[in-house]
């Protein structure tokens, strides 16, 4: 098919697990920050909860589980390396042995990248696009793919006054520069995924332009990941609080896949996967199975 939306179909080798990108995948979100579990952060209960939650998301069809030990929500403060290691590594170790999915780690820190890959992670998802000290080399020395995300500013104040001349061009230029930096460091293009970073230093208008023009990112020739699940943009559009954004999240996921995203990062895996299948079937104008 000559459709431009299928031009970058390829596969990702995630520590031995092959992800076929000729169809879109869902990445389930697993936060392991202390406030994300009902016990208030007590270690064993957290680990158990994390495992159960991950297993449920895989049963719903998640191909990736994205483990995050640092909150990057607007206004969030940074955590120390040792704190992040303590939160993330036991979960990655347990999940990589017990869960039938690629374990992705949402981190920017070199030490967390190194230890996560050693513990069995199959993808590094960095909202800072490997710009922190040592992160590029740590990722290069591993053999797993990396997701490079665009962010303007830092989580602490990124939503205060986001500004762009032309948001698409600037996000594209940033990603191109980070792809070049990766290649120079020895990370081949076959290991790179890109993400415009919805909600990371962007106004509602910037986010909507990026979503509507997501297909322009296909010119990079790399798989596109999109994360819109429950984000404040959807609250601004619908007027709904974060716990009532499922339907808006599913609508946004559908649009993202229709515009070329291959991996959708989402909290609600089953619903998102159905949406992704509708978008994919529409792109192909046929059923895959
Ligand atoms: C994203 C992420 C995203 C990638 C978060 C939240 C904020 N990683 N980590 N893309 N968002 N690659 O889920 O609301 O959009 S944390």
Boltz pocket constraint, residues with backbone or C-beta under 6 A from the ligand:
constraints:
  - pocket:
      binder: B
      contacts: [[A, 29], [A, 72], [A, 73], [A, 106], [A, 125], [A, 126], [A, 127], [A, 147], [A, 149], [A, 195], [A, 197], [A, 198], [A, 225], [A, 226], [A, 227], [A, 228], [A, 229], [A, 230], [A, 231], [A, 265]]
      max_distance: 6.0
